[in-house]
Amino acid sequence: TGQLLQVVDKFRQLSDAARVAEATNQLEQQRMKLTADYTTKLGANVLPEDGQTFTDKYVTQFKDAASNAALGLTPRQQAMFNAQATQLGMQFQGAVQAHETKQLYDHMLDTHNNTIKRAIDAAPNSYKDPSALGNLQGRIDGAVANLAQLQGLDPDGAKLLAVQAHDQFNAAVIGKMMDKNVRDYAGARAYLTAHMGEMSSGTVSKLDDLLTKRENLAKVTDTVSAVWADSKLNYEEKTNALLNAFKDDPDTQQAAIEQLKLH
């Protein structure tokens, strides 16, 4: 009788183990399906909905799957299964939480970078409106501050990030002022002077060189047009007038003569 009871008990243990394994496999299959689903949710798609976080939503679904897998288990089997389900649940929750954190981080980065980009894109259309430009710069500064905090940048890193954004913003404004349909070189020069302190020396130098070339070209064009319009001068006298106007710059003299030939 004792041996029979041992056999029966051993058989029950094996049966319980098999049944628990079956339920655990069912739960594991559901976990894989949930994992395949949540990993496709990126960026803003992991934001809370209806007061429930992304992780809570999937943990709730996992718990429901565990309850369904446990249907029909005996109390003894249930206890064994719960130990397995708890371990799987902790692993699943950690994985979902890590995914949610990464996607929220990326979403915040994208949001702040897009704020900067849109402000830079809007800058050329506001070049005549200092107030609008100031508002756009304020948006950039706010986004830069958020990015610096989000990325844990030290003061030097935050300053570099701000300089990079201001370089692009101010270059967009000055580029518009130098556009062939605007040609507000005086305004561009004044703007560059006023904002060079918030820009990198390299960008200031490039813009200064480009602006100087445009200013010189404009001076040549205006001078050639004025000389050509003077009907009292013959062609030779017009040539001499241009040579005299740019006597200190042979390259500009040549450019002026070439322009004169086009009239």
Disulfide bonds with the S-S distance in Angstrom:
none
